[in-house]
Amino acid sequence: MAQEDDIYTKDGTVDVHSKPAVKKETGNWKACPYILGNECCERLAYYGMGTNLVNYLKLRLNQGNATAANNVTNWSGTCYIMPLFGAFLADAYLGRYWTIASFSVIYVFGMTLLTVSASVHGLKPSCNAGVCHPTKGQTSTFYVALYLIALGTGGIKPCVSSFGADQFDETDESEKKRKSSFFNWFYLSINIGALLASSVLVWIQMNVGWGWGFGIPAVAMAIAVVSFFSGTRLYRLQKPGGSPLTRIFQVIVASFRKLHVKVPADESLLYENADEESVIRGSRKLDHTTQFKFFDKAAVVMGAEDTKGNINPWRLCTVTQVEELKSIVRLLPIWATGIMFATVYSQMSTMFVLQGNTMDPHMGPKFKIPSASLSIFDTIAVIFWVPIYDQIIVPMARAYTGHHRGFTQLQRMGIGLVISIFSMVAAGILELVRLSMVKRHNYYDLEQLPISIFWQIPQYFIVGAAEVFTFIGQLEFFYDQAPDAMRSLCTALSLTTVALGNYLSTLLVTIVTHVTTKHGKLGWIPDNLNRGHLDYFYWLLAILSLLNFVVYLWIARWYTYKKPVGAVRG
């Protein structure tokens, strides 16, 4: 009987035909190449279109520096806020597999429309002597395509990493260890796609044309869809567990209904179903924790309540359901500290590019590297550090700390927050040097200074190193600490830090521009950066990042990891 039990996974996963997943025939690393291939191509499409977007807005839609930067961060923010919608559908109704499949179609349609808007006569803006004059219709078509892509990302981004992690059975210790490595290699696949996008595609956009520059990402997205469907027979699928938001509100409502009820000192008196399995489909039971005791009121059994009959979940909830809400509440402060990191990260597609536009782009006598292509060094940093982290740093740290991951997830994210501060310091120092050259030689109206763009490499490389710690740690942390039936939602929650980071960048640029342009002044970020003080903006971000890290340390000391027990309800 034990041998028969070992045939199937024990985490509640099924195959595409809704039958229990057979261990040897599904999941594990053999299913991952299709998921990693999908992510690599999808990220090639996303970054191929988004990395140089600020220059398209400037050159083809005739927007100023601050306006173009804000439009990029607003769109990028939307791309990272929409996953909340896709995650809800995945956890509640469709499951991760069908959510990815459905939203991929929207994504491909958006990429196609974007390509058409940049290449078809009548839809692309007309340009004379290097100045373009877009009509309202052309601008509207462009933005419709852009935000269709944002909607498409909403169903893919929160699900792909979680879907990949679903291929490893958490109840199997050997598979559980492999899952930790999966997140590292998943992020590596993202950056391989980004590497091609920020090098080859950006060059094509600036030297061949925007039609080709957007058309190739559209083809890459179609390949991503083919790669994903090719692995269907090997996938393990987690069944959707019903609306996670409904369960959250049930606990809140039940707690307030029992506002004056005292929680018993003996936690065994709190309501939990007697079976080994959780009542929540696709979820294990969770042990009771002592934090946020107010919500325990939802699990207090009143004299009139029959725990053996039909239970009203708006009056009485299980301990596991209460602990689901507690898990989300515990995650929120950690989530909030990720917003400042994402603000720093967003500078690569805005201020770093604008700063690079003012520097010498020559590589040899004839070849020029587009400023947006410098993000390749962020990608190279990630590709460089991921294998080193996975194969060298983790074993060394494990020997020192005794922790199976080397660092705890919270320690890993904290290290990344510290590293990110130095990226802003590096960018600020370079801007000081650049402005000092402007002042010394009276280069105020010179379009490109005789200082190599490659002096930007350190700031990009440092951001990449920070990503390996913070972003990958965040992916793993939010998947691992999420309740089983809320993993897509919690992954989406982690992605919203990028959205809010972009929105915060927009807000900071808007405030800085408003405050520093009073009384007729040019401000910190004018269209001619030689007459501005972009370095002040970098110092501001460095100071805010330092304050954010101090807050993070306090929150991390307070955090309690979740404790799953029991079996999964199929």
C-alpha positions in Angstrom: 0.0 0.0 0.0 2.9 2.4 0.8 4.4 1.7 -2.6 1.0 2.5 -4.2 0.8 5.7 -2.3 4.2 6.8 -3.6 3.0 6.7 -7.2 1.0 9.9 -6.8 1.9 13.4 -5.4 0.6 14.2 -2.0 0.2 18.0 -2.4 -3.2 17.7 -4.1 -1.9 18.3 -7.7 -3.6 16.7 -10.7 -2.7 16.3 -14.3 -4.3 18.2 -17.2 -7.1 15.6 -17.2 -7.9 16.3 -13.5 -6.6 12.9 -12.4 -4.1 12.6 -9.5 -0.6 13.5 -10.8 1.7 10.6 -11.2 5.1 11.4 -9.7 7.3 9.8 -12.3 5.3 11.0 -15.3 4.6 14.6 -14.4 6.2 17.7 -12.8 9.7 18.0 -11.4 12.5 19.4 -13.6 11.2 17.6 -16.8 8.2 20.0 -16.9 10.2 23.1 -16.2 12.0 23.7 -19.5 8.6 24.5 -21.1 7.8 26.9 -18.3 11.2 28.5 -18.3 11.2 28.7 -22.2 7.8 30.5 -21.9 9.1 32.9 -19.4 12.3 33.6 -21.3 10.3 34.5 -24.5 7.6 36.4 -22.7 10.2 38.6 -21.0 12.0 39.0 -24.3 8.7 40.4 -25.7 8.1 42.6 -22.6 11.5 44.1 -22.2 12.0 44.3 -26.0 9.1 46.6 -26.1 9.4 48.3 -22.7 13.2 48.9 -22.2 13.4 51.6 -24.9 9.8 52.8 -24.5 10.9 56.2 -23.1 12.7 56.9 -26.3 9.7 56.0 -28.5 7.6 58.4 -26.5 10.2 61.1 -26.9 11.0 60.5 -30.6 7.7 59.3 -32.1 5.0 60.8 -29.8 7.0 64.0 -29.2 6.9 64.0 -25.4 9.3 65.8 -23.0 11.7 64.0 -20.6 9.5 64.2 -17.5 6.2 63.4 -19.4 7.8 60.4 -21.2 9.4 59.1 -18.0 6.1 59.3 -16.1 4.1 57.6 -18.9 6.6 54.7 -18.9 6.4 54.3 -15.1 2.6 54.6 -15.2 2.3 51.9 -17.8 4.9 49.7 -16.1 3.1 50.2 -12.8 -0.2 49.0 -14.5 1.6 45.9 -15.8 2.4 45.0 -12.2 -0.9 46.0 -10.6 -3.0 43.9 -13.1 -1.6 40.6 -11.7 -4.0 41.1 -8.7 -6.9 40.5 -11.1 -5.3 37.6 -12.9 -4.3 36.0 -9.6 -7.8 36.2 -8.2 -9.1 34.4 -11.3 -6.4 31.8 -11.0 -6.9 31.0 -7.3 -10.7 31.3 -7.3 -11.9 29.8 -10.6 -9.6 29.0 -13.5 -6.4 27.6 -11.9 -3.0 28.8 -12.9 -2.7 26.8 -16.2 -5.9 28.1 -17.8 -5.3 31.7 -16.6 -1.9 31.7 -18.3 -3.4 30.2 -21.5 -6.3 32.7 -21.6 -4.3 35.9 -21.0 -1.6 34.9 -23.4 -4.0 35.4 -26.2 -4.7 39.0 -25.1 -1.0 39.6 -24.8 -0.3 38.4 -28.3 -3.1 40.6 -29.7 -1.7 43.7 -27.8 1.8 43.0 -29.2 0.4 42.7 -32.7 -1.5 46.0 -32.5 1.6 47.7 -31.1 3.6 46.5 -34.1 0.9 47.7 -36.5 0.7 51.1 -34.8 4.5 51.6 -35.3 4.7 50.3 -38.9 1.5 50.8 -40.9 1.1 54.0 -42.8 -1.7 56.1 -41.3 -1.3 54.5 -37.9 2.3 55.5 -37.3 3.1 59.2 -36.7 4.4 61.2 -39.6 7.8 62.8 -39.1 9.6 65.7 -40.8 13.2 66.8 -40.2 13.4 64.5 -37.2 10.3 65.9 -35.5 7.1 63.7 -35.4 3.5 64.9 -35.3 1.3 62.2 -33.9 -2.5 62.6 -34.3 -4.9 61.8 -31.4 -6.0 58.7 -33.2 -2.4 57.4 -33.6 -1.6 58.1 -30.0 -4.8 56.4 -28.8 -4.1 53.3 -30.9 -0.6 53.1 -29.4 -2.0 53.4 -25.8 -4.7 50.8 -26.4 -2.1 48.4 -27.6 0.2 49.2 -24.6 -2.6 48.7 -22.0 -3.8 45.5 -23.7 -0.3 44.2 -23.1 -0.6 45.3 -19.5 -3.8 43.3 -19.2 -2.1 40.3 -20.8 0.7 40.4 -18.2 -1.9 40.5 -15.5 -2.8 36.8 -16.1 0.7 35.6 -16.8 3.0 37.2 -14.3 1.4 36.1 -11.0 0.9 32.5 -12.2 4.1 31.4 -14.1 6.5 31.3 -11.2 3.9 29.7 -8.9 3.0 27.3 -11.7 6.6 26.3 -12.0 6.9 25.8 -8.2 3.8 23.7 -8.3 5.8 21.1 -10.3 7.7 20.2 -7.1 5.8 18.3 -4.3 6.3 20.1 -1.0 5.7 16.8 0.9 8.7 15.2 -0.8 11.9 16.5 0.8 14.1 15.9 -2.3 11.6 17.8 -4.5 11.2 20.6 -2.0 15.0 21.3 -2.1 14.9 21.5 -5.9 12.0 24.0 -5.8 14.3 26.6 -4.1 16.7 26.3 -7.0 13.8 26.6 -9.5 13.2 30.3 -8.4 16.9 31.1 -9.1 16.8 29.5 -12.6 13.4 31.1 -13.3 14.8 34.5 -12.6 17.8 33.6 -14.8 15.5 32.8 -17.7 13.8 36.2 -17.3 17.2 37.9 -17.7 18.3 35.9 -20.7 15.2 37.2 -22.4 16.0 40.7 -21.1 19.6 40.4 -22.3 18.5 39.8 -25.9 15.9 42.6 -25.6 18.2 45.3 -24.2 21.0 44.5 -26.7 19.7 43.3 -30.1 16.2 44.7 -30.0 17.0 48.2 -28.7 19.7 48.5 -31.4 17.1 47.4 -34.1 14.6 50.0 -32.8 17.1 52.8 -32.9 18.9 51.9 -36.2 16.5 49.8 -38.3 13.0 50.9 -37.3 10.3 50.7 -34.6 8.2 48.3 -36.8 10.8 45.6 -36.7 11.7 46.6 -33.1 8.2 45.8 -31.9 7.5 43.0 -34.5 10.2 40.7 -33.2 8.9 40.9 -29.6 5.4 40.0 -31.0 6.9 36.9 -32.6 8.7 36.1 -29.4 5.4 36.2 -27.5 3.8 33.8 -30.0 6.8 31.4 -29.4 6.2 31.8 -25.6 2.7 30.5 -26.0 3.8 27.6 -28.1 6.4 26.6 -25.5 3.9 26.7 -22.7 1.4 24.5 -24.4 4.1 22.0 -25.5 4.6 20.9 -22.0 0.9 20.4 -21.1 1.0 16.6 -20.7 3.8 16.9 -18.1 2.3 19.6 -15.9 1.0 19.2 -12.4 -2.0 21.5 -11.7 -3.2 22.9 -8.4 -7.0 23.0 -8.3 -8.5 26.4 -7.6 -9.7 26.7 -4.0 -12.6 29.2 -4.4 -12.5 32.9 -3.9 -9.7 33.8 -1.4 -11.2 37.3 -0.9 -14.5 35.7 0.2 -12.7 33.7 2.8 -10.8 36.7 4.0 -14.0 38.8 4.4 -15.7 35.9 6.2 -13.1 35.9 8.9 -13.3 39.7 9.2 -17.1 39.7 9.4 -17.2 36.7 11.9 -14.6 38.4 14.1 -16.6 41.7 14.3 -19.8 39.7 15.0 -18.1 38.3 18.0 -16.5 41.6 19.0 -17.2 41.1 22.7 -16.5 37.3 22.8 -13.4 36.3 24.8 -10.9 34.0 23.0 -10.2 30.9 25.2 -6.7 30.4 26.5 -6.8 26.8 25.3 -6.3 27.0 21.5 -7.7 23.5 21.1 -11.1 24.9 21.8 -11.0 27.0 18.6 -13.0 25.5 15.7 -11.2 23.3 13.2 -12.7 20.4 11.2 -11.9 17.0 12.7 -10.6 15.5 9.4 -7.0 15.4 8.5 -7.7 17.5 5.4 -8.4 21.2 5.4 -11.9 22.3 4.4 -10.3 24.7 1.9 -9.8 22.9 -1.4 -6.1 22.8 -2.5 -4.8 23.8 1.0 -3.2 22.2 4.0 -4.3 23.0 7.5 -2.3 25.7 9.3 -1.2 25.7 12.9 -2.6 28.4 15.2 -0.4 31.4 15.9 -0.7 33.9 18.7 -0.4 37.1 16.7 -3.5 39.1 15.8 -5.6 37.4 18.4 -8.6 39.5 17.4 -9.2 37.4 14.3 -9.3 34.2 16.5 -12.7 35.4 17.6 -14.0 34.1 14.2 -13.0 30.5 15.3 -14.6 30.7 18.7 -17.6 28.3 19.0 -20.6 29.8 20.6 -23.1 27.7 22.5 -25.8 27.8 19.8 -23.5 26.8 16.9 -23.6 23.2 15.7 -20.1 22.3 14.5 -21.3 19.0 13.1 -24.1 20.4 10.9 -24.2 23.1 8.3 -21.9 25.9 9.4 -22.4 29.5 8.4 -18.9 30.6 7.4 -19.9 34.2 8.0 -20.3 33.4 11.7 -17.8 30.6 12.3 -14.5 30.0 10.5 -11.8 27.3 10.9 -8.4 28.0 12.5 -6.9 27.4 9.0 -9.1 30.1 7.5 -8.2 32.5 10.2 -4.5 31.7 9.8 -4.9 32.4 6.0 -5.9 36.0 6.9 -3.1 36.3 9.5 -0.6 35.2 6.9 -1.7 37.9 4.5 -1.6 40.5 7.3 2.0 39.4 8.3 3.1 39.7 4.6 1.9 43.3 4.2 4.7 45.1 6.1 7.4 43.1 4.2 5.5 43.8 1.0 5.5 47.6 1.7 9.3 47.7 2.2 9.7 46.3 -1.3 8.1 49.4 -2.9 11.2 51.6 -2.4 13.4 49.0 -3.9 11.2 48.8 -7.0 11.4 52.6 -7.2 15.2 52.4 -7.5 14.8 49.5 -10.0 12.5 51.6 -12.2 15.2 54.2 -12.8 16.9 51.9 -15.3 14.1 52.4 -17.8 13.7 56.2 -17.2 16.4 58.3 -15.5 19.4 56.0 -16.4 18.3 56.1 -20.0 17.9 59.9 -20.1 21.2 60.3 -18.3 22.8 58.0 -20.9 21.3 60.1 -23.8 23.6 63.0 -22.8 26.8 60.9 -23.0 29.1 59.6 -25.8 27.5 56.3 -27.1 30.4 55.3 -29.4 31.9 51.8 -29.3 34.7 52.3 -31.8 34.7 54.8 -34.6 31.4 53.9 -36.2 29.2 51.8 -33.9 26.9 53.6 -31.4 25.2 51.8 -28.5 21.7 53.1 -27.6 21.5 54.4 -24.1 18.6 52.0 -23.3 20.9 49.1 -24.2 23.0 49.8 -21.1 20.4 47.8 -19.1 22.2 44.8 -20.6 24.7 45.2 -17.8 22.0 44.8 -15.2 21.0 41.6 -17.0 24.6 40.4 -17.3 25.0 41.0 -13.5 21.9 38.8 -12.8 23.1 36.0 -15.2 26.6 36.3 -13.5 25.3 36.2 -9.9 22.5 33.6 -10.1 24.7 30.6 -10.7 27.3 31.9 -8.3 24.6 32.4 -5.6 23.0 29.0 -6.2 26.2 27.0 -6.5 28.8 28.8 -4.3 27.3 31.4 -2.0 24.4 29.2 -0.7 26.6 26.2 0.2 29.1 28.5 1.9 26.4 30.3 3.8 24.7 27.0 4.7 28.0 25.8 6.3 28.1 29.0 8.3 24.5 29.5 9.2 23.2 25.9 9.2 20.1 27.1 7.3 19.2 24.8 4.3 18.8 27.9 2.0 22.1 29.5 3.3 20.3 32.7 4.2 16.7 33.0 5.4 14.4 34.6 2.8 14.2 37.7 4.9 18.0 38.0 5.2 18.4 37.5 1.5 15.9 40.3 0.7 17.6 42.6 3.3 21.0 42.2 1.7 19.5 43.3 -1.7 18.0 46.4 -0.1 21.4 47.5 1.2 23.1 46.8 -2.2 20.4 48.9 -4.0 21.4 52.0 -2.0 24.9 51.9 -3.6 23.4 51.9 -7.1 21.9 55.3 -6.5 25.2 56.5 -4.9 27.0 55.3 -8.1 24.5 57.1 -10.4 24.7 60.3 -8.3 28.5 60.3 -8.4 28.5 59.9 -12.2 26.0 62.7 -12.6 28.3 64.9 -10.4 31.2 64.2 -12.6 29.1 64.8 -15.8 27.8 68.2 -14.5 31.2 69.2 -13.4 32.5 68.7 -17.0 29.5 70.7 -18.3 30.4 73.6 -16.0 34.1 73.4 -16.6 33.9 73.5 -20.4 30.7 75.4 -20.8 28.9 72.4 -22.4 25.5 73.5 -21.4 24.0 73.2 -24.9 26.1 70.2 -26.1 23.8 67.3 -26.8 26.3 64.5 -26.0 29.3 65.2 -23.7 32.7 63.7 -24.4 32.3 61.2 -21.6 31.7 57.5 -22.4 28.3 56.1 -21.7 30.1 53.0 -20.3 30.7 54.9 -17.1 27.1 54.0 -16.3 28.0 50.3 -16.1 28.6 50.3 -12.3 25.1 51.6 -11.5 23.4 49.0 -13.7 25.6 46.2 -12.4 24.9 47.0 -8.8 21.1 47.0 -9.5 21.5 43.6 -11.0 23.3 42.3 -7.9 20.6 43.7 -5.7 17.9 42.0 -7.8 19.5 38.5 -7.3 19.0 39.0 -3.5 15.8 41.0 -3.2 13.6 40.1 -6.2 14.4 36.4 -6.3 14.1 36.2 -2.5 10.8 38.0 -2.8 9.4 35.5 -5.3 10.4 32.6 -3.1 9.2 34.3 0.1 5.8 35.2 -1.1 5.2 31.8 -2.6 6.5 29.9 0.4 4.7 32.0 3.0 1.4 32.3 1.1 -1.5 30.0 2.2 -1.6 27.1 -0.3 -4.9 28.3 -1.9 -3.7 31.9 -2.2 -0.3 31.5 -3.9 -1.2 33.2 -7.1 -2.7 36.1 -5.2 0.4 36.5 -2.9 2.7 36.3 -5.9 0.7 39.0 -7.5 0.9 41.0 -4.2 4.7 40.8 -4.4 4.6 42.0 -8.0 2.5 45.1 -7.0 5.6 46.4 -5.2 7.0 46.9 -8.7 3.8 48.7 -9.7 3.8 50.9 -6.7 7.5 51.5 -7.1 6.8 52.9 -10.6 3.9 55.0 -9.3 6.1 56.3 -6.5 8.8 57.2 -9.0 6.1 59.1 -11.0 5.0 60.8 -7.8 8.5 61.8 -6.8 9.3 63.1 -10.3 6.1 65.1 -10.3 6.7 66.6 -6.8 10.3 67.3 -7.5 9.4 69.0 -10.9 6.7 71.0 -9.2 8.8 72.2 -6.3 12.1 72.8 -8.2 10.5 74.7 -11.1 8.9 77.5 -9.0 9.8 81.1 -9.7 10.8 80.3 -13.3 13.6 77.9 -12.4 14.5 75.0 -14.7 14.3 72.4 -11.9 16.2 69.2 -11.2 15.0 67.3 -14.3 14.6 69.8 -17.2 14.6 68.6 -20.9 18.2 69.7 -21.1 19.8 67.7 -18.2 23.0 69.7 -18.6 21.2 72.6 -16.9 19.5 70.5 -14.2 20.5 68.6 -11.1 19.6 64.9 -11.7 22.2 64.0 -9.1 19.9 65.6 -6.4 17.2 63.2 -7.4 19.6 60.2 -7.1 20.6 61.4 -3.6 17.0 61.7 -2.6 16.4 58.0 -3.7 19.5 56.9 -1.8 18.3 58.5 1.4 14.8 57.1 1.1 16.3 53.7 0.5 18.4 53.9 3.6 15.4 54.9 5.7 13.4 52.0 4.1 16.1 49.5 5.1 16.0 50.6 8.7 12.2 50.1 8.8 12.7 46.7 7.1 15.1 45.5 9.8 12.5 46.2 12.5 9.7 44.5 10.5 11.9 41.4 9.8 12.6 40.9 13.5 8.9 40.8 14.2 7.9 38.4 11.4 6.6 34.9 12.2 6.9 32.2 9.5 3.8 30.1 8.7 3.4 26.5 10.0 1.5 24.2 7.6 0.3 20.8 8.8 -2.0 18.1 7.6 -3.1 17.0 4.1 -4.4 18.9 1.1 -8.0 18.7 0.2 -8.3 17.5 -3.4 
